[in-house]
Amino acid sequence: MTGASDWRRDVVDRVGGLLVATLGTRPWAAGGWRWPAASVDQLAEALRDAMPGLRIIGAVVPRQANRERLSLLGRYAGNPVVVKLGSDGAATSLATEGRVLSLLTDRPLPGIETPAVVAHDTIDLGGVPCEFLATSAVGLGAQRAALDAPLRTFERDLTERLAPLAPPGRAPDDVAVHGDLTPWNLRRTRRGLALFDWESAGWGHAGSDLTHYRAACDAVRPWWSRDGGRTSR
């Protein structure tokens, strides 16, 4: 007879599978990576030591040329999680994202859901330190290209919430910015919107996020329309 924990694992795996399909994940390939310099088994074992019980399901963002970063989808404590890994500059970005997401968990943006930090630590891969950030996986709904009303007050709300991170010498008219506001980072959920990838968050000119968003929309609109309004992260 199947126990309660077994069917819960099955449900989470199914949810994870749906997230893999929705987010455009790639298979967890066997063998080694050029970065990090560790086998799949070594990487998975190091992450399990830091997060006991973690199970890797697939790669959301696979290893990319000239980029020392990787994003994985897994299951931890019965829930789907996204685990990002990075070194050097990518590790600094993960630290930024961790601080931003912690502030936004304490004071959520109206109408916009953000992942919650589950774990943030460093693992050892054959003597090489590698930083990781694990966050909750946000369930997504059908995607459409329309810009939603909450973004009209986005800069003001974000600036209020990230005030503790403001650099001492920032210009008086600078506002908090996401830094990579694109259609594939801003997604719909059943309750509203979700905004991912806060690694580039900081301070900049008013309107820079919306300018970046509109430029990205113009770039993806031709194939977005053909694909029925769906994108992959």
C-alpha positions, 0 to 999 in steps of 0.5 A: 500500500502506498503511504501518504508521503509517497503520494505527496512525493508523486504530486510534487514530482508532477508539479515539478514536471509541469514547471519543467515544461512551463519554464522550458527546463532541459534534461539533467544530463549525465557526465560532467560540465565545463562549469562547475568542474564537477560531475552531476553526481558530485554537484547533487551530493554537495547540494544534498549535504547543504540541503538534506533531502534535496532532489534534483529534477532538471536544469532550468538554465543549463550550463552556458558558454562563458557563464559560470552559472547554472539553475536547477529545479528540485524538490525540497521539504515536499515543495518544488524549488529553484536552485541557482549556482554561481561563482565570482561575479555570478555569486555576487549577483546571487547575494544581491538577489537573496537580499532583495527577495528577503526584503520583498518577502517581508513587504510584498509588492502589490499584485506581484508575487516573488520567490521566497528564499529557502537557502543561501550558502556555499558548497565545496566542489573539489576545493572550489567554492560555489555559491548557491541560492535556493528559492521557492518555485512559483506556479505559472498560468497562461501567458499573454503579452499585455502589460498589467496595471500594477506596473504603473506603480512598480517603481514607487513600490519597489523603491520603498521596499528596497530602501535599506539597500540604497547606496549612500551616494545614489542620485536623489532622483534614482529609483530602485530597479529590477534591472532585467525586466523582460517578458520571460522574467515577468509571468502570470500566475493564477493570482496575478503576476510573478517577477523572477531573476532579481540578480541585477536589482539596484538603483537607476533612472526612473523608467529604465525598467519599463524602457527595457521591458518594451524593448524586449517585447519588441524583440520577442513579439514576432515569435511570441504571437506565433507561439500563442503568447507563451515564452520559456525562461 
